[in-house]
Amino acid sequence: MPTMSDNRRRRIVARQKKLENAVKRTEKAAKRARNSEGAKG
């Protein structure tokens, strides 16, 4: 198997990271919403 070029690997890793961050962001937003609801009620 030929080794992947650095740029190609970097692009793929960046895309995966972007996806991960998007998921984390939505989870954080949901958690914040839950927490603020609890504080009010």
C-alpha positions in Angstrom: 0.0 0.0 0.0 1.5 3.3 -1.0 1.9 5.9 1.8 -0.6 8.8 1.7 0.9 12.2 0.7 1.0 14.6 3.6 -1.3 17.2 2.1 -3.9 14.6 1.3 -3.8 13.2 4.8 -4.0 16.6 6.3 -7.1 17.4 4.2 -8.8 14.2 5.4 -7.9 14.8 9.0 -9.1 18.3 8.8 -12.5 17.2 7.4 -12.8 14.6 10.2 -12.0 17.2 12.8 -14.5 19.6 11.4 -17.2 16.9 11.6 -16.2 16.0 15.2 -16.3 19.7 16.2 -19.7 20.2 14.7 -21.1 17.2 16.7 -19.5 18.5 19.9 -20.9 22.0 19.3 -24.4 20.7 18.9 -24.1 18.6 22.0 -22.8 21.5 24.0 -25.6 23.7 22.8 -28.2 21.1 23.9 -26.5 20.7 27.2 -26.5 24.4 27.8 -30.2 24.6 26.9 -31.0 21.8 29.4 -29.0 23.4 32.1 -30.5 26.8 31.7 -34.0 25.2 31.8 -33.2 23.5 35.0 -31.9 26.8 36.6 -35.1 28.7 35.6 -37.6 26.0 36.7 
